[in-house]
């Protein structure tokens, strides 16, 4: 009977030791989970701040995109007008090239020569008149 009492006593001590070890281990696990929960809360707060910043950035980017699209739509008529001006300049240049080729044709060179001679003689007459006018004013 003594052996049975000693065996029961040893089992009770072993159970108490295991219960104490389990309590200590569960207490440490609880502290670790509390620290982990606090860390997760901090990460969640930081993430919320980042999300709000990203939302503001996306709204600003959307506003800028709308502004750019509006300005591009406003500039479309200017680009069209510049295209029309370019077409007009091209047509004028082509017309001038055609006229220059016509004037440079051999049959037109004689006609042009008469005009060139008239311009030269009018220049001579203009210079003579200026000299006579200077001479009259000095005398």
C-alpha positions in Angstrom: 0.0 0.0 0.0 2.9 2.3 0.7 4.1 1.7 -2.8 0.8 2.7 -4.2 0.8 5.9 -2.2 4.3 6.7 -3.3 3.4 6.0 -7.0 0.3 8.2 -6.7 2.4 10.9 -5.0 5.0 10.8 -7.8 2.2 10.9 -10.5 0.7 14.0 -8.7 4.1 15.7 -8.5 4.7 14.9 -12.2 1.3 16.2 -13.2 1.9 19.4 -11.2 5.3 19.8 -12.8 3.8 19.3 -16.3 1.0 21.7 -15.4 3.5 24.4 -14.3 5.6 23.9 -17.4 2.5 24.2 -19.6 1.3 27.3 -17.7 4.8 29.0 -18.2 4.9 28.0 -21.8 1.3 29.3 -22.5 2.1 32.5 -20.6 5.2 33.1 -22.9 3.1 32.3 -25.9 0.4 34.8 -24.8 3.1 37.5 -24.4 4.5 36.7 -27.8 1.0 36.9 -29.4 0.4 40.2 -27.6 3.6 41.7 -29.0 2.8 40.3 -32.4 -0.7 41.8 -32.3 0.8 45.2 -31.3 3.3 45.0 -34.2 0.5 44.1 -36.6 -1.5 47.1 -35.4 1.4 49.4 -36.0 1.9 47.9 -39.5 -1.9 48.3 -40.1 -1.7 52.0 -39.1 1.4 52.6 -41.4 -0.4 50.8 -44.2 -3.5 52.9 -43.8 -1.3 56.1 -44.0 0.3 54.7 -47.2 -3.1 53.9 -48.7 -4.4 57.4 -48.0 -1.2 58.9 -49.6 -1.6 56.6 -52.6 -5.3 57.6 -52.9 -4.4 61.3 -52.9 -1.6 60.7 -55.4 -4.0 58.8 -57.7 -6.6 61.6 -57.4 -4.0 64.2 -58.3 -2.8 62.1 -61.2 -6.4 61.8 -62.4 -6.9 65.5 -62.1 -3.6 66.2 -64.0 -4.6 63.7 -66.7 -8.0 65.4 -67.2 -6.3 68.8 -67.4 -3.8 67.6 -70.0 -6.6 66.0 -72.0 -8.6 69.3 -71.8 -5.6 71.3 -73.0 -4.9 68.9 -75.8 -8.5 69.2 -77.0 -8.2 73.0 -76.8 -5.0 72.8 -78.9 -6.5 70.6 -81.6 -7.9 73.6 -83.7 -4.5 75.3 -83.5 -2.8 72.2 -84.9 -5.5 72.0 -87.7 -4.9 75.7 -88.5 -1.2 75.2 -88.6 -1.8 72.4 -91.1 -4.0 74.6 -93.2 -1.3 77.4 -93.2 1.3 74.8 -94.2 -0.9 73.7 -97.1 -1.4 77.3 -98.2 2.4 78.0 -98.0 3.1 74.9 -100.0 0.6 75.8 -102.7 2.0 79.4 -102.9 5.5 78.0 -103.1 4.5 75.7 -105.9 2.8 78.5 -107.8 5.9 80.7 -107.4 8.1 77.9 -108.7 5.8 77.5 -111.8 5.9 81.2 -112.5 9.7 81.3 -112.0 10.1 78.5 -114.5 7.9 80.3 -117.0 9.9 83.5 -116.6 13.2 81.6 -117.0 12.0 80.2 -120.3 14.1 81.4 -123.3 11.1 83.1 -125.1 10.5 85.2 -122.0 14.1 86.3 -121.5 13.8 89.0 -124.2 10.8 90.5 -122.5 12.6 90.5 -119.2 15.6 92.2 -120.7 13.5 95.2 -121.7 12.3 95.6 -118.1 15.9 95.2 -116.8 17.1 97.9 -119.2 14.2 100.2 -118.2 15.1 99.8 -114.5 18.8 100.5 -115.2 18.0 103.7 -117.1 15.5 104.9 -114.5 18.3 104.5 -111.9 20.7 106.5 -114.1 18.1 109.2 -114.4 17.5 109.3 -110.7 21.2 109.7 -109.9 21.5 112.5 -112.5 18.6 114.3 -111.1 20.0 114.1 -107.5 23.4 115.5 -108.8 21.7 118.4 -110.6 19.6 119.1 -107.5 22.7 119.2 -105.3 24.5 121.4 -107.9 21.6 123.8 -108.0 21.4 124.2 -104.3 25.1 124.9 -104.0 25.1 127.6 -106.6 
